[in-house]
Amino acid sequence: MPVPKRKRSRARRDSRFANKGMKVQSITGCLNCKAPIATHQACKGCGFYKGVKVLRTKDDRLVDRAHVRQAKMANQAEKNPSAVNND
Ligand SMILES: [Zn+2]
């Protein structure tokens, strides 16, 4: 009868069960933008969860920054109109 030459180390033996608890992640579609997302998590693309906006996304920040920039430009033009409009 064949017998193993050496004892298997604890690490080698236990690594066999390392992936036993792993499960395939369930994926669903975002209700707002239809992008594939993990269940029970907010969509990272549009920031919506169950039809409610819960995250500030990169696009939101871009829009906010554009508004701030426009306000700044308007303020500068108000203070010094000759420097901005040279038409
Ligand atoms: Zn989405």
PDB file of the backbone (N, CA, C, O) and the ligand in Angstrom, with CONECT records:
HET     ZN  A 101       1
ATOM      1  N   MET A   1       0.844  -1.190   0.000  1.00  0.00           N
ATOM      2  CA  MET A   1       0.000   0.000   0.000  1.00  0.00           C
ATOM      3  C   MET A   1       0.879   1.240   0.000  1.00  0.00           C
ATOM      4  O   MET A   1       1.786   1.357   0.824  1.00  0.00           O
ATOM      5  N   PRO A   2       0.609   2.207  -0.956  1.00  0.00           N
ATOM      6  CA  PRO A   2       1.447   3.409  -1.004  1.00  0.00           C
ATOM      7  C   PRO A   2       1.208   4.302   0.201  1.00  0.00           C
ATOM      8  O   PRO A   2       0.080   4.506   0.651  1.00  0.00           O
ATOM      9  N   VAL A   3       2.305   4.816   0.696  1.00  0.00           N
ATOM     10  CA  VAL A   3       2.238   5.672   1.890  1.00  0.00           C
ATOM     11  C   VAL A   3       2.988   6.970   1.594  1.00  0.00           C
ATOM     12  O   VAL A   3       4.055   6.923   0.984  1.00  0.00           O
ATOM     13  N   PRO A   4       2.459   8.136   2.010  1.00  0.00           N
ATOM     14  CA  PRO A   4       3.169   9.397   1.777  1.00  0.00           C
ATOM     15  C   PRO A   4       4.548   9.383   2.425  1.00  0.00           C
ATOM     16  O   PRO A   4       4.725   8.911   3.548  1.00  0.00           O
ATOM     17  N   LYS A   5       5.531   9.920   1.675  1.00  0.00           N
ATOM     18  CA  LYS A   5       6.906   9.880   2.152  1.00  0.00           C
ATOM     19  C   LYS A   5       7.105  10.819   3.340  1.00  0.00           C
ATOM     20  O   LYS A   5       7.810  10.501   4.298  1.00  0.00           O
ATOM     21  N   ARG A   6       6.447  12.012   3.246  1.00  0.00           N
ATOM     22  CA  ARG A   6       6.602  13.012   4.314  1.00  0.00           C
ATOM     23  C   ARG A   6       5.236  13.499   4.788  1.00  0.00           C
ATOM     24  O   ARG A   6       4.224  13.421   4.091  1.00  0.00           O
ATOM     25  N   LYS A   7       5.275  13.997   6.001  1.00  0.00           N
ATOM     26  CA  LYS A   7       4.065  14.608   6.549  1.00  0.00           C
ATOM     27  C   LYS A   7       3.808  15.930   5.835  1.00  0.00           C
ATOM     28  O   LYS A   7       4.741  16.692   5.580  1.00  0.00           O
ATOM     29  N   ARG A   8       2.540  16.204   5.511  1.00  0.00           N
ATOM     30  CA  ARG A   8       2.185  17.499   4.919  1.00  0.00           C
ATOM     31  C   ARG A   8       2.220  18.560   6.014  1.00  0.00           C
ATOM     32  O   ARG A   8       1.700  18.355   7.111  1.00  0.00           O
ATOM     33  N   SER A   9       2.835  19.688   5.701  1.00  0.00           N
ATOM     34  CA  SER A   9       2.905  20.768   6.693  1.00  0.00           C
ATOM     35  C   SER A   9       1.506  21.334   6.924  1.00  0.00           C
ATOM     36  O   SER A   9       0.614  21.174   6.091  1.00  0.00           O
ATOM     37  N   ARG A  10       1.329  21.996   8.065  1.00  0.00           N
ATOM     38  CA  ARG A  10       0.032  22.580   8.388  1.00  0.00           C
ATOM     39  C   ARG A  10      -0.372  23.592   7.310  1.00  0.00           C
ATOM     40  O   ARG A  10      -1.530  23.634   6.896  1.00  0.00           O
ATOM     41  N   ALA A  11       0.586  24.402   6.860  1.00  0.00           N
ATOM     42  CA  ALA A  11       0.288  25.428   5.864  1.00  0.00           C
ATOM     43  C   ALA A  11      -0.189  24.798   4.565  1.00  0.00           C
ATOM     44  O   ALA A  11      -1.144  25.262   3.941  1.00  0.00           O
ATOM     45  N   ARG A  12       0.502  23.724   4.170  1.00  0.00           N
ATOM     46  CA  ARG A  12       0.145  23.061   2.919  1.00  0.00           C
ATOM     47  C   ARG A  12      -1.239  22.407   3.021  1.00  0.00           C
ATOM     48  O   ARG A  12      -2.040  22.463   2.087  1.00  0.00           O
ATOM     49  N   ARG A  13      -1.492  21.799   4.158  1.00  0.00           N
ATOM     50  CA  ARG A  13      -2.785  21.154   4.366  1.00  0.00           C
ATOM     51  C   ARG A  13      -3.905  22.193   4.415  1.00  0.00           C
ATOM     52  O   ARG A  13      -4.938  22.025   3.766  1.00  0.00           O
ATOM     53  N   ASP A  14      -3.699  23.283   5.195  1.00  0.00           N
ATOM     54  CA  ASP A  14      -4.756  24.268   5.402  1.00  0.00           C
ATOM     55  C   ASP A  14      -5.012  25.111   4.158  1.00  0.00           C
ATOM     56  O   ASP A  14      -6.111  25.640   3.991  1.00  0.00           O
ATOM     57  N   SER A  15      -4.017  25.246   3.285  1.00  0.00           N
ATOM     58  CA  SER A  15      -4.225  26.052   2.084  1.00  0.00           C
ATOM     59  C   SER A  15      -5.269  25.411   1.174  1.00  0.00           C
ATOM     60  O   SER A  15      -5.852  26.080   0.321  1.00  0.00           O
ATOM     61  N   ARG A  16      -5.499  24.124   1.357  1.00  0.00           N
ATOM     62  CA  ARG A  16      -6.512  23.426   0.576  1.00  0.00           C
ATOM     63  C   ARG A  16      -7.895  24.010   0.855  1.00  0.00           C
ATOM     64  O   ARG A  16      -8.746  24.043  -0.034  1.00  0.00           O
ATOM     65  N   PHE A  17      -8.126  24.478   2.104  1.00  0.00           N
ATOM     66  CA  PHE A  17      -9.443  24.979   2.485  1.00  0.00           C
ATOM     67  C   PHE A  17      -9.529  26.496   2.431  1.00  0.00           C
ATOM     68  O   PHE A  17     -10.526  27.085   2.850  1.00  0.00           O
ATOM     69  N   ALA A  18      -8.486  27.123   1.916  1.00  0.00           N
ATOM     70  CA  ALA A  18      -8.435  28.588   1.936  1.00  0.00           C
ATOM     71  C   ALA A  18      -9.570  29.216   1.144  1.00  0.00           C
ATOM     72  O   ALA A  18     -10.078  30.268   1.531  1.00  0.00           O
ATOM     73  N   ASN A  19      -9.974  28.600   0.055  1.00  0.00           N
ATOM     74  CA  ASN A  19     -11.001  29.190  -0.814  1.00  0.00           C
ATOM     75  C   ASN A  19     -12.384  28.592  -0.577  1.00  0.00           C
ATOM     76  O   ASN A  19     -13.307  28.830  -1.357  1.00  0.00           O
ATOM     77  N   LYS A  20     -12.531  27.813   0.500  1.00  0.00           N
ATOM     78  CA  LYS A  20     -13.789  27.112   0.723  1.00  0.00           C
ATOM     79  C   LYS A  20     -14.943  28.082   0.962  1.00  0.00           C
ATOM     80  O   LYS A  20     -16.069  27.817   0.542  1.00  0.00           O
ATOM     81  N   GLY A  21     -14.675  29.199   1.630  1.00  0.00           N
ATOM     82  CA  GLY A  21     -15.735  30.154   1.970  1.00  0.00           C
ATOM     83  C   GLY A  21     -16.070  31.120   0.862  1.00  0.00           C
ATOM     84  O   GLY A  21     -16.983  31.933   1.005  1.00  0.00           O
ATOM     85  N   MET A  22     -15.346  31.047  -0.245  1.00  0.00           N
ATOM     86  CA  MET A  22     -15.576  32.009  -1.328  1.00  0.00           C
ATOM     87  C   MET A  22     -16.881  31.714  -2.054  1.00  0.00           C
ATOM     88  O   MET A  22     -17.239  30.562  -2.300  1.00  0.00           O
ATOM     89  N   LYS A  23     -17.587  32.811  -2.394  1.00  0.00           N
ATOM     90  CA  LYS A  23     -18.836  32.662  -3.135  1.00  0.00           C
ATOM     91  C   LYS A  23     -18.806  33.611  -4.328  1.00  0.00           C
ATOM     92  O   LYS A  23     -18.118  34.631  -4.313  1.00  0.00           O
ATOM     93  N   VAL A  24     -19.542  33.267  -5.330  1.00  0.00           N
ATOM     94  CA  VAL A  24     -19.646  34.146  -6.494  1.00  0.00           C
ATOM     95  C   VAL A  24     -20.482  35.348  -6.098  1.00  0.00           C
ATOM     96  O   VAL A  24     -21.580  35.192  -5.565  1.00  0.00           O
ATOM     97  N   GLN A  25     -19.970  36.555  -6.356  1.00  0.00           N
ATOM     98  CA  GLN A  25     -20.672  37.774  -5.987  1.00  0.00           C
ATOM     99  C   GLN A  25     -21.895  37.950  -6.881  1.00  0.00           C
ATOM    100  O   GLN A  25     -21.818  37.813  -8.102  1.00  0.00           O
ATOM    101  N   SER A  26     -23.037  38.259  -6.237  1.00  0.00           N
ATOM    102  CA  SER A  26     -24.241  38.459  -7.041  1.00  0.00           C
ATOM    103  C   SER A  26     -24.238  39.873  -7.609  1.00  0.00           C
ATOM    104  O   SER A  26     -23.929  40.840  -6.914  1.00  0.00           O
ATOM    105  N   ILE A  27     -24.585  39.968  -8.869  1.00  0.00           N
ATOM    106  CA  ILE A  27     -24.536  41.244  -9.580  1.00  0.00           C
ATOM    107  C   ILE A  27     -25.923  41.577 -10.107  1.00  0.00           C
ATOM    108  O   ILE A  27     -26.651  40.711 -10.592  1.00  0.00           O
ATOM    109  N   THR A  28     -26.265  42.844 -10.000  1.00  0.00           N
ATOM    110  CA  THR A  28     -27.553  43.312 -10.504  1.00  0.00           C
ATOM    111  C   THR A  28     -27.337  44.578 -11.329  1.00  0.00           C
ATOM    112  O   THR A  28     -26.219  45.085 -11.411  1.00  0.00           O
ATOM    113  N   GLY A  29     -28.390  45.080 -11.931  1.00  0.00           N
ATOM    114  CA  GLY A  29     -28.279  46.300 -12.725  1.00  0.00           C
ATOM    115  C   GLY A  29     -28.739  47.514 -11.936  1.00  0.00           C
ATOM    116  O   GLY A  29     -29.675  47.433 -11.142  1.00  0.00           O
ATOM    117  N   CYS A  30     -28.081  48.626 -12.159  1.00  0.00           N
ATOM    118  CA  CYS A  30     -28.475  49.879 -11.496  1.00  0.00           C
ATOM    119  C   CYS A  30     -29.850  50.302 -12.014  1.00  0.00           C
ATOM    120  O   CYS A  30     -30.111  50.249 -13.215  1.00  0.00           O
ATOM    121  N   LEU A  31     -30.731  50.724 -11.092  1.00  0.00           N
ATOM    122  CA  LEU A  31     -32.076  51.142 -11.503  1.00  0.00           C
ATOM    123  C   LEU A  31     -32.038  52.441 -12.293  1.00  0.00           C
ATOM    124  O   LEU A  31     -32.915  52.699 -13.118  1.00  0.00           O
ATOM    125  N   ASN A  32     -31.017  53.261 -12.039  1.00  0.00           N
ATOM    126  CA  ASN A  32     -30.939  54.573 -12.677  1.00  0.00           C
ATOM    127  C   ASN A  32     -30.250  54.512 -14.033  1.00  0.00           C
ATOM    128  O   ASN A  32     -30.786  54.995 -15.030  1.00  0.00           O
ATOM    129  N   CYS A  33     -29.024  53.898 -14.069  1.00  0.00           N
ATOM    130  CA  CYS A  33     -28.239  53.956 -15.310  1.00  0.00           C
ATOM    131  C   CYS A  33     -28.032  52.578 -15.939  1.00  0.00           C
ATOM    132  O   CYS A  33     -27.361  52.473 -16.966  1.00  0.00           O
ATOM    133  N   LYS A  34     -28.590  51.523 -15.348  1.00  0.00           N
ATOM    134  CA  LYS A  34     -28.539  50.157 -15.881  1.00  0.00           C
ATOM    135  C   LYS A  34     -27.134  49.540 -15.885  1.00  0.00           C
ATOM    136  O   LYS A  34     -26.924  48.496 -16.502  1.00  0.00           O
ATOM    137  N   ALA A  35     -26.189  50.164 -15.216  1.00  0.00           N
ATOM    138  CA  ALA A  35     -24.830  49.619 -15.157  1.00  0.00           C
ATOM    139  C   ALA A  35     -24.806  48.425 -14.199  1.00  0.00           C
ATOM    140  O   ALA A  35     -25.549  48.420 -13.217  1.00  0.00           O
ATOM    141  N   PRO A  36     -23.974  47.415 -14.459  1.00  0.00           N
ATOM    142  CA  PRO A  36     -23.905  46.271 -13.542  1.00  0.00           C
ATOM    143  C   PRO A  36     -23.234  46.662 -12.228  1.00  0.00           C
ATOM    144  O   PRO A  36     -22.131  47.208 -12.224  1.00  0.00           O
ATOM    145  N   ILE A  37     -23.915  46.378 -11.101  1.00  0.00           N
ATOM    146  CA  ILE A  37     -23.364  46.704  -9.777  1.00  0.00           C
ATOM    147  C   ILE A  37     -23.603  45.534  -8.836  1.00  0.00           C
ATOM    148  O   ILE A  37     -24.473  44.697  -9.076  1.00  0.00           O
ATOM    149  N   ALA A  38     -22.812  45.486  -7.749  1.00  0.00           N
ATOM    150  CA  ALA A  38     -23.012  44.475  -6.719  1.00  0.00           C
ATOM    151  C   ALA A  38     -24.303  44.780  -5.971  1.00  0.00           C
ATOM    152  O   ALA A  38     -24.653  45.946  -5.785  1.00  0.00           O
ATOM    153  N   THR A  39     -25.021  43.728  -5.536  1.00  0.00           N
ATOM    154  CA  THR A  39     -26.292  43.945  -4.845  1.00  0.00           C
ATOM    155  C   THR A  39     -26.056  44.627  -3.502  1.00  0.00           C
ATOM    156  O   THR A  39     -25.004  44.453  -2.889  1.00  0.00           O
ATOM    157  N   HIS A  40     -27.025  45.393  -3.054  1.00  0.00           N
ATOM    158  CA  HIS A  40     -27.004  46.115  -1.776  1.00  0.00           C
ATOM    159  C   HIS A  40     -25.881  47.131  -1.701  1.00  0.00           C
ATOM    160  O   HIS A  40     -25.405  47.450  -0.612  1.00  0.00           O
ATOM    161  N   GLN A  41     -25.455  47.638  -2.840  1.00  0.00           N
ATOM    162  CA  GLN A  41     -24.432  48.682  -2.848  1.00  0.00           C
ATOM    163  C   GLN A  41     -24.836  49.781  -3.818  1.00  0.00           C
ATOM    164  O   GLN A  41     -25.507  49.538  -4.821  1.00  0.00           O
ATOM    165  N   ALA A  42     -24.408  50.999  -3.492  1.00  0.00           N
ATOM    166  CA  ALA A  42     -24.727  52.136  -4.354  1.00  0.00           C
ATOM    167  C   ALA A  42     -23.933  52.036  -5.650  1.00  0.00           C
ATOM    168  O   ALA A  42     -22.821  51.509  -5.672  1.00  0.00           O
ATOM    169  N   CYS A  43     -24.524  52.555  -6.737  1.00  0.00           N
ATOM    170  CA  CYS A  43     -23.858  52.554  -8.034  1.00  0.00           C
ATOM    171  C   CYS A  43     -22.752  53.609  -8.013  1.00  0.00           C
ATOM    172  O   CYS A  43     -22.994  54.767  -7.673  1.00  0.00           O
ATOM    173  N   LYS A  44     -21.536  53.197  -8.379  1.00  0.00           N
ATOM    174  CA  LYS A  44     -20.416  54.138  -8.349  1.00  0.00           C
ATOM    175  C   LYS A  44     -20.435  55.056  -9.562  1.00  0.00           C
ATOM    176  O   LYS A  44     -19.793  56.106  -9.561  1.00  0.00           O
ATOM    177  N   GLY A  45     -21.167  54.663 -10.593  1.00  0.00           N
ATOM    178  CA  GLY A  45     -21.214  55.481 -11.793  1.00  0.00           C
ATOM    179  C   GLY A  45     -22.106  56.703 -11.628  1.00  0.00           C
ATOM    180  O   GLY A  45     -21.712  57.813 -11.986  1.00  0.00           O
ATOM    181  N   CYS A  46     -23.322  56.502 -11.081  1.00  0.00           N
ATOM    182  CA  CYS A  46     -24.271  57.608 -10.981  1.00  0.00           C
ATOM    183  C   CYS A  46     -24.560  57.994  -9.533  1.00  0.00           C
ATOM    184  O   CYS A  46     -25.177  59.032  -9.292  1.00  0.00           O
ATOM    185  N   GLY A  47     -24.127  57.183  -8.557  1.00  0.00           N
ATOM    186  CA  GLY A  47     -24.318  57.542  -7.150  1.00  0.00           C
ATOM    187  C   GLY A  47     -25.706  57.263  -6.615  1.00  0.00           C
ATOM    188  O   GLY A  47     -26.078  57.798  -5.571  1.00  0.00           O
ATOM    189  N   PHE A  48     -26.489  56.433  -7.307  1.00  0.00           N
ATOM    190  CA  PHE A  48     -27.847  56.141  -6.867  1.00  0.00           C
ATOM    191  C   PHE A  48     -27.917  54.791  -6.159  1.00  0.00           C
ATOM    192  O   PHE A  48     -27.196  53.859  -6.514  1.00  0.00           O
ATOM    193  N   TYR A  49     -28.791  54.693  -5.153  1.00  0.00           N
ATOM    194  CA  TYR A  49     -29.105  53.418  -4.505  1.00  0.00           C
ATOM    195  C   TYR A  49     -30.607  53.358  -4.322  1.00  0.00           C
ATOM    196  O   TYR A  49     -31.180  54.215  -3.650  1.00  0.00           O
ATOM    197  N   LYS A  50     -31.250  52.371  -4.899  1.00  0.00           N
ATOM    198  CA  LYS A  50     -32.708  52.202  -4.851  1.00  0.00           C
ATOM    199  C   LYS A  50     -33.430  53.478  -5.282  1.00  0.00           C
ATOM    200  O   LYS A  50     -34.414  53.886  -4.665  1.00  0.00           O
ATOM    201  N   GLY A  51     -32.928  54.101  -6.349  1.00  0.00           N
ATOM    202  CA  GLY A  51     -33.594  55.276  -6.895  1.00  0.00           C
ATOM    203  C   GLY A  51     -33.345  56.568  -6.137  1.00  0.00           C
ATOM    204  O   GLY A  51     -33.955  57.592  -6.448  1.00  0.00           O
ATOM    205  N   VAL A  52     -32.447  56.539  -5.134  1.00  0.00           N
ATOM    206  CA  VAL A  52     -32.157  57.750  -4.357  1.00  0.00           C
ATOM    207  C   VAL A  52     -30.679  58.088  -4.514  1.00  0.00           C
ATOM    208  O   VAL A  52     -29.822  57.206  -4.453  1.00  0.00           O
ATOM    209  N   LYS A  53     -30.387  59.378  -4.716  1.00  0.00           N
ATOM    210  CA  LYS A  53     -28.992  59.810  -4.857  1.00  0.00           C
ATOM    211  C   LYS A  53     -28.319  59.785  -3.487  1.00  0.00           C
ATOM    212  O   LYS A  53     -28.738  60.498  -2.575  1.00  0.00           O
ATOM    213  N   VAL A  54     -27.275  58.966  -3.341  1.00  0.00           N
ATOM    214  CA  VAL A  54     -26.610  58.849  -2.035  1.00  0.00           C
ATOM    215  C   VAL A  54     -25.120  59.159  -2.104  1.00  0.00           C
ATOM    216  O   VAL A  54     -24.489  59.370  -1.068  1.00  0.00           O
ATOM    217  N   LEU A  55     -24.542  59.190  -3.309  1.00  0.00           N
ATOM    218  CA  LEU A  55     -23.100  59.438  -3.426  1.00  0.00           C
ATOM    219  C   LEU A  55     -22.831  60.661  -4.279  1.00  0.00           C
ATOM    220  O   LEU A  55     -23.569  60.950  -5.221  1.00  0.00           O
ATOM    221  N   ARG A  56     -21.755  61.385  -3.937  1.00  0.00           N
ATOM    222  CA  ARG A  56     -21.276  62.446  -4.812  1.00  0.00           C
ATOM    223  C   ARG A  56     -20.249  61.820  -5.756  1.00  0.00           C
ATOM    224  O   ARG A  56     -19.206  61.336  -5.316  1.00  0.00           O
ATOM    225  N   THR A  57     -20.549  61.832  -7.045  1.00  0.00           N
ATOM    226  CA  THR A  57     -19.651  61.188  -8.002  1.00  0.00           C
ATOM    227  C   THR A  57     -18.664  62.203  -8.575  1.00  0.00           C
ATOM    228  O   THR A  57     -18.742  63.401  -8.302  1.00  0.00           O
ATOM    229  N   LYS A  58     -17.741  61.688  -9.372  1.00  0.00           N
ATOM    230  CA  LYS A  58     -16.732  62.535  -9.990  1.00  0.00           C
ATOM    231  C   LYS A  58     -17.384  63.590 -10.890  1.00  0.00           C
ATOM    232  O   LYS A  58     -16.940  64.738 -10.931  1.00  0.00           O
ATOM    233  N   ASP A  59     -18.431  63.196 -11.603  1.00  0.00           N
ATOM    234  CA  ASP A  59     -19.121  64.132 -12.489  1.00  0.00           C
ATOM    235  C   ASP A  59     -19.781  65.261 -11.688  1.00  0.00           C
ATOM    236  O   ASP A  59     -19.770  66.418 -12.109  1.00  0.00           O
ATOM    237  N   ASP A  60     -20.362  64.908 -10.515  1.00  0.00           N
ATOM    238  CA  ASP A  60     -20.971  65.937  -9.666  1.00  0.00           C
ATOM    239  C   ASP A  60     -19.933  66.967  -9.251  1.00  0.00           C
ATOM    240  O   ASP A  60     -20.186  68.172  -9.273  1.00  0.00           O
ATOM    241  N   ARG A  61     -18.755  66.469  -8.872  1.00  0.00           N
ATOM    242  CA  ARG A  61     -17.690  67.384  -8.435  1.00  0.00           C
ATOM    243  C   ARG A  61     -17.238  68.259  -9.593  1.00  0.00           C
ATOM    244  O   ARG A  61     -16.940  69.438  -9.403  1.00  0.00           O
ATOM    245  N   LEU A  62     -17.185  67.683 -10.805  1.00  0.00           N
ATOM    246  CA  LEU A  62     -16.796  68.462 -11.984  1.00  0.00           C
ATOM    247  C   LEU A  62     -17.770  69.617 -12.212  1.00  0.00           C
ATOM    248  O   LEU A  62     -17.356  70.744 -12.485  1.00  0.00           O
ATOM    249  N   VAL A  63     -19.067  69.328 -12.097  1.00  0.00           N
ATOM    250  CA  VAL A  63     -20.100  70.350 -12.298  1.00  0.00           C
ATOM    251  C   VAL A  63     -19.958  71.438 -11.238  1.00  0.00           C
ATOM    252  O   VAL A  63     -20.017  72.627 -11.552  1.00  0.00           O
ATOM    253  N   ASP A  64     -19.771  71.027  -9.974  1.00  0.00           N
ATOM    254  CA  ASP A  64     -19.613  72.001  -8.889  1.00  0.00           C
ATOM    255  C   ASP A  64     -18.422  72.908  -9.157  1.00  0.00           C
ATOM    256  O   ASP A  64     -18.503  74.124  -8.981  1.00  0.00           O
ATOM    257  N   ARG A  65     -17.306  72.304  -9.587  1.00  0.00           N
ATOM    258  CA  ARG A  65     -16.089  73.076  -9.840  1.00  0.00           C
ATOM    259  C   ARG A  65     -16.311  74.079 -10.973  1.00  0.00           C
ATOM    260  O   ARG A  65     -15.825  75.208 -10.914  1.00  0.00           O
ATOM    261  N   ALA A  66     -17.049  73.659 -12.008  1.00  0.00           N
ATOM    262  CA  ALA A  66     -17.325  74.554 -13.128  1.00  0.00           C
ATOM    263  C   ALA A  66     -18.140  75.754 -12.650  1.00  0.00           C
ATOM    264  O   ALA A  66     -17.894  76.882 -13.077  1.00  0.00           O
ATOM    265  N   HIS A  67     -19.118  75.512 -11.757  1.00  0.00           N
ATOM    266  CA  HIS A  67     -19.926  76.611 -11.222  1.00  0.00           C
ATOM    267  C   HIS A  67     -19.052  77.579 -10.445  1.00  0.00           C
ATOM    268  O   HIS A  67     -19.178  78.795 -10.592  1.00  0.00           O
ATOM    269  N   VAL A  68     -18.162  77.037  -9.612  1.00  0.00           N
ATOM    270  CA  VAL A  68     -17.275  77.883  -8.798  1.00  0.00           C
ATOM    271  C   VAL A  68     -16.393  78.722  -9.714  1.00  0.00           C
ATOM    272  O   VAL A  68     -16.190  79.912  -9.472  1.00  0.00           O
ATOM    273  N   ARG A  69     -15.866  78.090 -10.777  1.00  0.00           N
ATOM    274  CA  ARG A  69     -14.981  78.786 -11.707  1.00  0.00           C
ATOM    275  C   ARG A  69     -15.728  79.927 -12.411  1.00  0.00           C
ATOM    276  O   ARG A  69     -15.194  81.024 -12.576  1.00  0.00           O
ATOM    277  N   GLN A  70     -16.979  79.647 -12.824  1.00  0.00           N
ATOM    278  CA  GLN A  70     -17.786  80.668 -13.496  1.00  0.00           C
ATOM    279  C   GLN A  70     -18.052  81.847 -12.571  1.00  0.00           C
ATOM    280  O   GLN A  70     -17.982  83.005 -12.983  1.00  0.00           O
ATOM    281  N   ALA A  71     -18.361  81.533 -11.303  1.00  0.00           N
ATOM    282  CA  ALA A  71     -18.634  82.591 -10.333  1.00  0.00           C
ATOM    283  C   ALA A  71     -17.389  83.449 -10.134  1.00  0.00           C
ATOM    284  O   ALA A  71     -17.474  84.674 -10.037  1.00  0.00           O
ATOM    285  N   LYS A  72     -16.235  82.794 -10.076  1.00  0.00           N
ATOM    286  CA  LYS A  72     -14.973  83.498  -9.900  1.00  0.00           C
ATOM    287  C   LYS A  72     -14.713  84.430 -11.083  1.00  0.00           C
ATOM    288  O   LYS A  72     -14.332  85.587 -10.901  1.00  0.00           O
ATOM    289  N   MET A  73     -14.923  83.912 -12.302  1.00  0.00           N
ATOM    290  CA  MET A  73     -14.704  84.711 -13.510  1.00  0.00           C
ATOM    291  C   MET A  73     -15.650  85.914 -13.533  1.00  0.00           C
ATOM    292  O   MET A  73     -15.249  87.024 -13.883  1.00  0.00           O
ATOM    293  N   ALA A  74     -16.919  85.678 -13.154  1.00  0.00           N
ATOM    294  CA  ALA A  74     -17.897  86.763 -13.136  1.00  0.00           C
ATOM    295  C   ALA A  74     -17.489  87.825 -12.132  1.00  0.00           C
ATOM    296  O   ALA A  74     -17.610  89.023 -12.384  1.00  0.00           O
ATOM    297  N   ASN A  75     -17.002  87.362 -10.987  1.00  0.00           N
ATOM    298  CA  ASN A  75     -16.552  88.284  -9.940  1.00  0.00           C
ATOM    299  C   ASN A  75     -15.378  89.128 -10.427  1.00  0.00           C
ATOM    300  O   ASN A  75     -15.327  90.333 -10.181  1.00  0.00           O
ATOM    301  N   GLN A  76     -14.436  88.489 -11.118  1.00  0.00           N
ATOM    302  CA  GLN A  76     -13.268  89.199 -11.652  1.00  0.00           C
ATOM    303  C   GLN A  76     -13.697  90.222 -12.697  1.00  0.00           C
ATOM    304  O   GLN A  76     -13.198  91.348 -12.710  1.00  0.00           O
ATOM    305  N   ALA A  77     -14.619  89.832 -13.572  1.00  0.00           N
ATOM    306  CA  ALA A  77     -15.094  90.722 -14.628  1.00  0.00           C
ATOM    307  C   ALA A  77     -15.803  91.935 -14.034  1.00  0.00           C
ATOM    308  O   ALA A  77     -15.725  93.045 -14.562  1.00  0.00           O
ATOM    309  N   GLU A  78     -16.504  91.693 -12.913  1.00  0.00           N
ATOM    310  CA  GLU A  78     -17.201  92.781 -12.234  1.00  0.00           C
ATOM    311  C   GLU A  78     -16.212  93.790 -11.651  1.00  0.00           C
ATOM    312  O   GLU A  78     -16.414  95.002 -11.734  1.00  0.00           O
ATOM    313  N   LYS A  79     -15.152  93.267 -11.067  1.00  0.00           N
ATOM    314  CA  LYS A  79     -14.149  94.122 -10.428  1.00  0.00           C
ATOM    315  C   LYS A  79     -13.325  94.889 -11.448  1.00  0.00           C
ATOM    316  O   LYS A  79     -13.062  96.079 -11.279  1.00  0.00           O
ATOM    317  N   ASN A  80     -12.921  94.200 -12.509  1.00  0.00           N
ATOM    318  CA  ASN A  80     -12.008  94.797 -13.477  1.00  0.00           C
ATOM    319  C   ASN A  80     -12.469  94.497 -14.909  1.00  0.00           C
ATOM    320  O   ASN A  80     -11.899  93.622 -15.562  1.00  0.00           O
ATOM    321  N   PRO A  81     -13.485  95.202 -15.404  1.00  0.00           N
ATOM    322  CA  PRO A  81     -14.061  94.875 -16.719  1.00  0.00           C
ATOM    323  C   PRO A  81     -13.096  95.105 -17.879  1.00  0.00           C
ATOM    324  O   PRO A  81     -13.184  94.404 -18.887  1.00  0.00           O
ATOM    325  N   SER A  82     -12.181  96.063 -17.766  1.00  0.00           N
ATOM    326  CA  SER A  82     -11.270  96.359 -18.880  1.00  0.00           C
ATOM    327  C   SER A  82     -10.271  95.226 -19.107  1.00  0.00           C
ATOM    328  O   SER A  82      -9.833  95.016 -20.238  1.00  0.00           O
ATOM    329  N   ALA A  83      -9.901  94.491 -18.052  1.00  0.00           N
ATOM    330  CA  ALA A  83      -8.899  93.429 -18.190  1.00  0.00           C
ATOM    331  C   ALA A  83      -9.482  92.195 -18.867  1.00  0.00           C
ATOM    332  O   ALA A  83      -8.747  91.430 -19.491  1.00  0.00           O
ATOM    333  N   VAL A  84     -10.792  91.991 -18.754  1.00  0.00           N
ATOM    334  CA  VAL A  84     -11.412  90.763 -19.283  1.00  0.00           C
ATOM    335  C   VAL A  84     -11.913  90.986 -20.709  1.00  0.00           C
ATOM    336  O   VAL A  84     -11.624  90.190 -21.602  1.00  0.00           O
ATOM    337  N   ASN A  85     -12.671  92.077 -20.923  1.00  0.00           N
ATOM    338  CA  ASN A  85     -13.254  92.312 -22.251  1.00  0.00           C
ATOM    339  C   ASN A  85     -12.389  93.283 -23.063  1.00  0.00           C
ATOM    340  O   ASN A  85     -12.425  94.494 -22.841  1.00  0.00           O
ATOM    341  N   ASN A  86     -11.628  92.747 -23.988  1.00  0.00           N
ATOM    342  CA  ASN A  86     -10.795  93.576 -24.850  1.00  0.00           C
ATOM    343  C   ASN A  86     -11.247  93.489 -26.302  1.00  0.00           C
ATOM    344  O   ASN A  86     -10.429  93.595 -27.216  1.00  0.00           O
ATOM    345  N   ASP A  87     -12.557  93.295 -26.520  1.00  0.00           N
ATOM    346  CA  ASP A  87     -13.055  93.148 -27.898  1.00  0.00           C
ATOM    347  C   ASP A  87     -13.123  94.484 -28.630  1.00  0.00           C
ATOM    348  O   ASP A  87     -13.519  94.530 -29.794  1.00  0.00           O
TER     349      ASP A  87
HETATM  350 ZN    ZN A 101     -26.095  53.827 -11.760  1.00  0.00          ZN2+
END
